[in-house]
Amino acid sequence: MASEVISKALQEIKTIVGAHDVLSKKKDMLTYRYAATTSGPPPMAVIFPKSTEEVSQVLKVLHKYKVPVIARGAGTNLNGGTVISKEGVVLELAKMHRILEVDLQNRHVLVEAGVTNLEVQQAIEPHGFMFAPDPASQQVSTMGGNIAENAGGPRCVKYGVTVNHVLGLEVALSDGRVLILNGPLEGLPGYDFTGIMHASEGTFGIITKAWLRIMPKPQAIKTMMAIFDTLEDAARTVSQIIAQGIIPATLELIDHPILKAVEQTVKIGYPLDAEAVLLIEVDGHAESLDSQALKIVAICKENNVRETKVAQTERERELLWSGRRGAVGSIARLKPSFAEEDITIPRTKLPEMLKTIAKIGEKYSLIIGNVFHAGDGNFHPVVLYDSRDPQESQRVIEANFEIMKEAAKLGGTVSGEHGIGMEKLKGMPLIFSCEDMSFMRRLKLAFDPQDILNPGKVIPEDVCKETAAALDRVGQTLKESADTDTDTDRSRFLEQLKILIDDSRVCFDKGIFDKYTIGGKTPWCCVKPQDPAEMAAVVKLANEYSIALVPWGNGTKQAIGAPPDKYDVVTLTGDLDRIIEIDVGNLTATVEAGVSLQKLQQSLHEQNLLLPIDPLEAGNPTLGGLVAANSTGGLRLQYKTLKDMVLGFEMISPQGELIKYGGKNLKNVAGYDLCKLLVGSWGTMGILTKVTLKLFPFSEKAVYRVYGTEDFGAFKKYLLDIQNSKLELSTFDVLVKDFSYYVNLCLSGPKESVDKQINLLNTLSENKMKLITEQDDKLLGSGRDFILKAFPRGLFSPDNTLIKSCLLFASISDFIEQILEHNKPGDVTIYAHAANGIIYAVYHGQGCAEVIDKFRKIADEFSQGNPWGVHILGTGAGYTGRAGGESPPDQNTDLLTGLTVSIKKMLDPNNVLNPGRTAGGIII
Amino acid sequence: MNKLQELYEEISKCNKCGFCQSVCPVFQETRIEGSVARGRLALIRETVEGQIAFDHEFKDTLYECLLCKNCVENCPGGVTGDSILLAARETMAANHIPLVQKLVFNHLLKHPKRLSLTGRLLQIYEKTGLRKAFRKTGLIGLLGPLAKSEDFLPKIANTFRDLQGGLAPNPQEANYKVSFFLGCGTNLLKPSQGFAAVNTLRKLGCFVQIPETLCCSLPAVSYGHSGVAQEMAKKNIELLLAEESDYIVSDCASCSSALKDYPKLFKEDDAYYQKALDVACKVHDYAQLTLKLSTGSWQRPKEQVVTYHVPCHLARGLKAGSEPKKLLADIKGLNYVELPEADYCCGAAGSYFITYPELSEKVLRRKMQNIKKTGASLVATSCPACVMQLERGARMINHPVKVMHIAEIIEGIV
């Protein structure tokens, strides 16, 4: 890059941020060439924006001059995510560190990107709340960085990683345009840009603000240490704890080399002849912890534990933890350098992986210690060496590669929580094919066509030669490509289709096409591939002739949202109906897309496991459909959505390639998180063939209670009381029907904890709400029963005019009040996931268009200015207006629409898959 | 460069985890990598490896640090960033014009208000041996006439030494023999707190002597003049050991901490090394000794909310930050409230508040906000520089909080 160009750009940038906030002296640059453990060439400049507006203006300049740019927070990443790979400038966000909003009632905080994780915790801790992700670097690492790397931490076993706790983002794109993604709202339609930004390492956009979901802190914690004579016993204990359905808050393993190092510096009382120590923590209601601890101790004993110690005081707990926290620091004292690997494997493979690592250590004559998040299979082998010894350094590189290779062989991933950056690029081909990586690369170019955001990271550049070709396609419009099909194309498609698959799997019978009609459109051909290979062949062919395919499972949700623009062939997944594996030890299931929810749940229930979703549609949806629509019901309050449960998948890309992503690993930050893109993408990105899901054990006790009243005031107050009570609810749903108000609550968990909360619930409800039903239901199916009783044909029946709104919790009751004021009793039924702020209104009356307009006006007041916050899902009465009504869409909506279109165009240039349909069914 | 090369191993131990960022008062304000230990060490390493010249551009890198040691305390790798920095300052002082020029020209002469302190500072400058260190620069020649100019100088009140005849008498029967180390700050700027310290110790049964010691040598160490520091330390060691007391006590945490660090000034085979160790063993902070002498039933007539600012040298130098808090908490009638970030630097840091006034003020602002949060009407601490800085802070944010040395509180009770 010519230095005149840079100095020109910097001149302009100085007028934006001020000369004081642009550094470019050689000496200053040397302090921005490294992050933890990795370094690269010095940047050409470091720019300190102090607001989103400045970020935006700076990016506009950099974009104009095509200057590569890296966003940086505290520079604590471990694989070079914020280190320059070739050349570029650093956009340092450390001066954007304000906590802008702490909203306890709606349970979110809004922070600028430069706020540290610990500062978030400190802001909410006094109020009894926590932000679940807790990476070891939390005292310095910033939220922007935590999100960009999708950071984990010890608490992940129970609570999940960063992406599971981020509601929305403000993001500046490479050309400086600023997008609001979701804001504080849940359940919005559209591709999950918020999700996909996680672990994208600053290559998609620059995160400037984040809305974080906070949760009540557990009331009590019990910490224990178990000492083992063999590593294998310790590893087996971990696997068995998980397999028995006990989910501790943390489950960490520390092996002998690390124990020794820690004991030298911290003096915790680790026996030096022990081979491994497990640090186990359970949290929740104090009453429930003893029994959980007893169960864990019993498992330890079965596995020949030498000794177990339970921390009796906060001081003792602190001491046990100080060993874990100080582990890497202590070991760093033994040798001048260390390399910390980061792989994740399925949890049943723990003993095997530990043995393999030991062997690799021997082979390369290296000391390798292990201190890691055993509970989610996330290993951190620490290799000690002296970087000044070139031979030893080379052996470290080889050993680390071998560790990645062995992990991949066991079905693992090459990075669990640190990211790919540049250091792990060489591991990517171990788990991804060329097609997988090209798919990801194209996704990146849809966000950043000039490839100036953190270039050279995440995806190895040399695997993807088609960058230029992909870029050419950006100019095309969707309509152009969709309309290219002609009768000749059709006949050629059919001709070749008959060669590819058996006649019995293709159908032209007009009689059955009615069954597959969507919004008045009917296909002219129906295909039912017998396996993924056949599916791939069909899609490839369709892509060649621009034939529009609509994937179809059981058709339970096809009535939702706008119909496809073009509809040629219905592609049935019904024959992909194998349950491939239920891995009880790892708590995962792998199934084909055509497997129905009922079939899967039945098999899971036999193993005391379940997939905690209770979708709102009637019938028996397939997993493919559920995943495509991210269909979840009231259980989302505790378990979140399928986005958080899909660990891996296989799909057929619009080009007919088999794309694989993820697997049975609980944590995975290798490559872009395609799960977040695919789940909820409504069949527009690929046809799902196989999916791996995270499972949950039955709770010891689960109770559903429905309360009712006819007094709106009492109902309104009750909603607040419940939300403020800090009850740990699995479901908090609301039904308003015929001017009666119902609340459906689910409490699940250890028996003692549920019993305690029921007492609290009794006190809260006494004399205020009438208890209507109560049901013990470990299978967690009563939520769906409740919905289907109120809406016998499901919420998504084609007869319904259905409007979905996404609001803050605090707006729910006022919103309901307004709707009821403007409508006749009996004309509208309301269903809401109250704590998540998701509310559905079903109209039964006439004059639908008018009703919707009126409704929209009410909703506008509540939806945080987000036009997608209110949208029409069902158009039973024939209303086909825009989601946002007649008002012109705002700039943010335009940007979201634009990005949605460019991603679709990049990944499906011939507009083959479900053309015109959108994620969440909005009309864009 | 030799000293830095010797420390190369230590410098290389920094694995760049960046944890120092969260505890560095300067970084918290500047948010620039060059002003936190990780950045400083990286740069020093680059100079040792010959990537960049160790020139005058390094001045801020070296002197912008408060030497509060918070990074050292919080370093998972145990890297002693402060000693590396001092070695670098030493190297810098040997090769370049000292910083005192910048101090005087840029920060004092341009700001008439600050001149009110100049007279005293000049005395400190003389006392601390910095004059000797900087003699070559001819700076004193410049300042001399200025200092004598009656137009400029404030009325100089009496020093501790001038007034010490008025101290309470030593007890008839003593339980301990104590050498009181009189620091320059106490002597010249805050004699009253020295009086409080000596008087209370005497009242509590200590036989207190006040030897004619020199400056503790901390300023010389901080500005990279270990030779001068050594000379002063030797004289002090002789004076202090000659008294054969049980304890060596100072009201100034910085002085105590400097005395405790005397062994670091000498090689182990130096005859003074053992003597320095003997001194170090006897060093106690005022509150440490007072806590030992306390009856635990002290009472104060007036109810008051009090909080305590822990000086850096007390918290991390002497590692005696908890004793004064306990001392205060035990006093009936005082409602002791813990100060958030109690041991976080106040920004005084010797002459830092003159060399980096803006940064010092920002650091102070954070301290004052925390003090405000406690709702205390009285804030105690254990160092004359901290006392003056906090008094300045109270005026700065216009917050009615009284600042006292802890000895002055005890004085009102015993």
Interface residues (C-beta under 8 A of the other chain):
Chain A: L23 K25 K26 K27 D28 L30 T31 Y32 Y34 A35 A36 T37 F48 A74 G75 T76 E92 A94 K95 H97 G114 T116 L118 S137 Q139 V140 S141 T265 G326 V328 G329 S330 A332 R333 P336 S337 F338
Chain B: E9 S12 K13 N15 K16 C17 G18 F19 Q21 S22 R31 I32 E33 G34 G39 A42 L43 E46 Q51 I52 E57 F58 T61 C75 P76 G77 G78
